[in-house]
Amino acid sequence: MAALQPLVSHLETQTGQSLNNHRLSTIGGGDINSAYRLQAANIDWFIKLNRASLAEMFVAEAAGLRELADIGAVRVPKVICFGECQQHAYLVLEFIELGALHSRSASLFGEQLALLHQRPQAYFGWHIDNTIGSTPQYNARHDDWVSFWQQQRLGKQLQFAAANGYRGALQSQGGKLLERIGDFFSAYRPHPSLLHGDLWGGNAASDKQGQPIIFDPACYYGDRETDLAMTELFGGFSRDFYAAYQAQYPLDPGYKTRKTLYNLYHILNHLNLFGSGYLNQANSMIAQLLAELN
């Protein structure tokens, strides 16, 4: 940990906090960043590190956490500071002991997420671009959701996939789907909500008091169904969570089809981040969606 001593000294200057006799320990589990816990007298911080060239990624993450905190529907870690030190970009948050979402906390999370989504926003997109994983996520303002999803979400992932060598059926069938996205919204007009943006089970938990907490956001203003769809992508949340959400803010019946459209974005992103193991799933989802339109 001696290599991180300049960062510790830098954080003392940035925060005005004494970090004498600090303890720094590694935290595992992330695919994109390295993470550490820093403890000192009255200090318990979670630190994310990456290359200095990725500093804007942490700027956007901090902005998302602060906006979620301002709404106050669901707890998020408090942002301490962020910036660059030598070869590192860093983001410092309060450290929170996390536990699983059990029945009561899952129900409470469903209610709280619904309250977050019920707060209307002014447009689709966001005030800055950010990342989904380490992939650029473009958030140019749109007043129309369909064009936003075509241009800023699926269209971009298909472009990234082509640049990564994934052509053929993925591009030809994906292009057909792009042209017909509006057909999934003939009877449904979403309003823009502040979204977590990357809401799988690994980014939600509860604190020691059983209060839900969400972290690692990829925020923007969009259709709340996209957050719900991702909760179902990698194993899903509990029935208590979905029942509580539905009771607070019922979903449109067309969600059952559109969730595949929304999760295709994340599968394409996994294809672009992690490789061809996701290609068959992406092609299958595109075929399923095109079949819905025939």
C-alpha positions in Angstrom: 0.0 0.0 0.0 3.0 2.3 0.2 2.4 3.2 -3.5 -0.8 4.9 -2.4 0.7 7.1 0.3 0.8 10.1 -2.0 -2.9 9.7 -2.5 -3.5 9.6 1.2 -1.5 12.8 1.7 -3.4 14.4 -1.2 -6.8 13.5 0.4 -5.7 15.1 3.7 -5.1 18.3 1.7 -8.3 18.0 -0.2 -10.6 17.3 2.8 -8.8 19.0 5.6 -9.0 15.7 7.6 -6.1 14.2 9.5 -5.4 10.6 8.3 -2.6 9.9 10.8 -2.3 6.2 11.7 -4.7 5.3 8.9 -5.4 1.7 7.7 -5.8 1.0 4.0 -7.2 -2.3 2.9 -8.1 -3.7 -0.5 -11.8 -4.5 -1.4 -12.4 -6.9 -4.2 -15.4 -7.5 -6.5 -15.2 -4.8 -9.2 -14.6 -5.4 -12.9 -13.7 -1.8 -13.8 -12.0 -0.1 -10.9 -9.8 -1.0 -8.0 -11.2 -0.3 -4.6 -10.0 0.3 -1.0 -11.2 1.0 2.4 -9.4 3.8 4.3 -9.9 4.0 8.1 -8.5 6.6 10.5 -9.8 8.4 13.6 -13.5 9.2 12.9 -12.9 8.4 9.2 -14.2 5.4 7.3 -14.0 5.9 3.5 -14.5 3.8 0.4 -12.0 4.8 -2.4 -12.3 3.9 -6.1 -9.3 4.2 -8.3 -8.7 4.1 -12.0 -6.4 5.7 -14.6 -6.1 9.5 -14.5 -7.4 9.6 -18.1 -10.8 8.3 -16.8 -11.3 11.1 -14.3 -14.5 12.2 -16.0 -16.1 8.9 -15.2 -15.8 9.6 -11.5 -17.0 13.2 -12.1 -20.2 11.8 -13.6 -20.7 9.1 -11.0 -20.4 11.7 -8.2 -22.9 13.9 -10.0 -25.3 11.0 -10.2 -24.9 10.1 -6.5 -25.5 13.7 -5.5 -28.6 14.0 -7.6 -30.0 10.8 -6.2 -29.2 12.1 -2.7 -31.0 15.4 -3.4 -34.2 13.6 -4.3 -33.9 11.5 -1.2 -36.0 8.6 -2.2 -33.3 5.9 -1.8 -30.1 6.2 0.3 -26.8 6.4 -1.6 -23.3 6.7 -0.3 -22.2 10.3 0.5 -19.6 11.7 -1.8 -16.6 12.9 0.1 -14.4 14.1 -2.8 -13.1 13.1 -6.3 -10.2 14.2 -8.5 -6.8 13.2 -9.8 -3.5 12.4 -8.0 -0.5 11.5 -10.0 -1.5 8.6 -12.3 -4.8 8.0 -10.6 -8.3 9.2 -10.8 -10.2 8.7 -7.6 -13.6 8.9 -6.0 -14.0 8.9 -2.3 -17.3 7.9 -0.7 -18.5 7.1 2.8 -17.9 3.5 3.6 -21.1 1.6 4.4 -21.3 -2.0 5.7 -23.6 -3.7 3.2 -25.9 -6.7 3.6 -28.5 -8.5 1.5 -31.9 -7.1 0.7 -34.2 -9.3 2.8 -38.0 -9.3 2.8 -38.7 -6.0 4.6 -35.7 -4.1 3.0 -36.6 -5.4 -0.4 -40.2 -4.2 0.0 -39.0 -0.8 1.2 -36.6 -0.6 -1.8 -39.5 -1.3 -4.2 -41.5 1.6 -2.6 -38.5 3.9 -2.6 -37.6 3.2 -6.2 -41.1 3.9 -7.3 -41.0 7.2 -5.5 -37.8 8.1 -7.3 -39.3 7.2 -10.6 -42.5 9.2 -9.9 -40.6 12.5 -9.7 -40.9 13.9 -13.2 -37.9 15.4 -15.0 -37.8 18.0 -17.8 -36.3 16.0 -20.7 -34.8 12.7 -21.7 -31.0 12.5 -21.4 -28.9 14.2 -18.8 -26.7 17.3 -18.3 -23.4 15.4 -18.9 -22.3 12.2 -20.5 -21.2 9.3 -18.4 -20.3 5.6 -18.6 -22.1 2.3 -18.4 -19.3 0.1 -17.0 -16.4 1.7 -18.8 -18.3 2.3 -22.1 -19.2 5.9 -23.0 -22.9 6.6 -22.4 -24.1 9.6 -24.3 -26.9 11.7 -22.8 -27.7 14.5 -25.3 -31.0 16.1 -24.5 -34.1 14.8 -26.3 -37.8 15.6 -25.9 -38.8 12.3 -27.6 -38.0 9.0 -25.9 -38.0 6.9 -29.0 -35.4 9.0 -30.8 -33.3 9.1 -27.6 -33.3 5.2 -27.3 -32.6 4.8 -31.0 -29.7 7.4 -31.2 -28.2 7.5 -27.8 -28.6 3.9 -26.6 -29.1 1.0 -29.0 -27.7 2.8 -32.0 -24.5 3.7 -30.1 -24.0 0.1 -28.8 -24.5 -1.3 -32.3 -21.9 1.2 -33.6 -19.5 0.1 -30.8 -20.1 -3.5 -31.8 -19.3 -2.9 -35.4 -16.1 -1.2 -34.4 -15.3 -4.2 -32.3 -15.8 -6.5 -35.3 -19.3 -7.7 -34.7 -21.0 -7.3 -38.0 -23.2 -9.6 -40.1 -26.6 -10.5 -38.6 -26.1 -8.4 -35.5 -25.9 -5.3 -37.6 -28.4 -6.2 -40.3 -31.1 -7.4 -37.9 -30.2 -4.7 -35.3 -30.7 -2.1 -38.0 -34.1 -3.4 -38.7 -35.0 -3.2 -35.0 -33.7 0.3 -34.7 -36.0 1.5 -37.5 -39.1 0.0 -35.8 -38.5 0.9 -32.2 -41.4 3.4 -32.3 -43.8 0.4 -32.8 -43.2 -0.6 -29.2 -44.5 2.8 -28.0 -47.8 3.1 -30.0 -49.9 3.0 -26.8 -47.3 4.0 -24.2 -45.8 7.5 -23.6 -43.2 7.4 -20.8 -42.2 10.5 -18.9 -38.6 11.1 -18.0 -37.5 9.9 -14.5 -34.1 10.0 -12.9 -32.8 6.5 -13.3 -30.0 4.7 -11.5 -29.1 3.3 -15.0 -27.2 0.2 -14.0 -29.6 -1.4 -11.5 -28.6 -5.0 -11.2 -28.4 -7.0 -8.0 -24.8 -6.1 -7.4 -25.6 -2.4 -7.2 -28.3 -2.6 -4.5 -28.1 -3.7 -0.9 -29.1 -2.7 2.6 -27.2 -1.1 5.5 -27.0 -2.5 9.0 -30.4 -0.9 9.9 -32.1 -2.7 6.9 -32.4 0.5 4.9 -32.0 0.0 1.1 -29.0 1.6 -0.5 -28.0 1.9 -4.2 -24.5 2.7 -5.6 -22.4 2.6 -8.8 -25.1 4.6 -10.8 -25.0 5.4 -14.5 -27.7 8.1 -14.2 -29.8 9.8 -16.8 -33.5 10.9 -17.3 -35.4 8.2 -19.1 -38.2 5.7 -19.0 -38.5 4.1 -15.6 -39.1 0.7 -17.2 -35.4 0.6 -18.1 -34.4 0.4 -14.4 -37.0 -2.3 -13.7 -35.9 -4.3 -16.8 -32.3 -4.4 -15.6 -33.4 -5.7 -12.2 -34.6 -8.8 -14.0 -31.6 -9.3 -16.2 -29.1 -11.1 -13.9 -31.2 -13.2 -11.6 -33.8 -10.6 -10.6 -34.8 -9.2 -7.3 -37.3 -10.7 -4.8 -41.0 -10.9 -5.2 -41.3 -8.5 -2.3 -39.5 -5.9 -4.2 -41.6 -6.2 -7.4 -44.9 -6.4 -5.4 -44.1 -3.2 -3.5 -43.1 -1.3 -6.6 -46.2 -2.4 -8.4 -48.4 -1.3 -5.5 -46.8 2.1 -5.4 -46.5 2.7 -9.2 -48.0 0.0 -11.5 -46.3 -0.9 -14.7 -47.9 -0.6 -18.1 -48.8 -4.1 -19.6 -46.4 -3.5 -22.5 -43.5 -3.6 -20.1 -43.3 -7.4 -20.5 -42.2 -6.9 -24.1 -40.3 -3.7 -23.8 -38.0 -5.1 -21.0 -36.3 -7.2 -23.7 -35.7 -4.0 -25.7 -34.2 -2.3 -22.7 -32.1 -5.2 -21.6 -30.7 -5.6 -25.1 -28.8 -2.4 -24.5 -27.0 -4.0 -21.5 -26.3 -7.3 -23.3 -24.8 -5.3 -26.2 -22.7 -3.4 -23.7 -21.5 -6.7 -22.2 -20.6 -7.9 -25.7 -18.6 -4.8 -26.2 -16.9 -5.0 -22.8 -16.4 -8.7 -22.3 -16.5 -10.3 -25.7 -18.3 -12.8 -27.9 -19.8 -14.9 -25.1 -22.8 -12.4 -25.3 -23.2 -12.5 -29.1 -25.7 -15.3 -29.3 -27.8 -13.7 -26.5 -27.9 -10.4 -28.3 -28.9 -12.0 -31.6 -31.6 -14.0 -29.9 -33.1 -10.9 -28.2 -33.1 -9.0 -31.5 -34.9 -11.9 -33.2 -37.4 -12.1 -30.4 -38.2 -8.4 -30.6 -38.5 -8.5 -34.4 -40.9 -11.4 -34.1 -43.1 -9.3 -31.8 -43.5 -6.8 -34.6 -44.6 -9.3 -37.3 
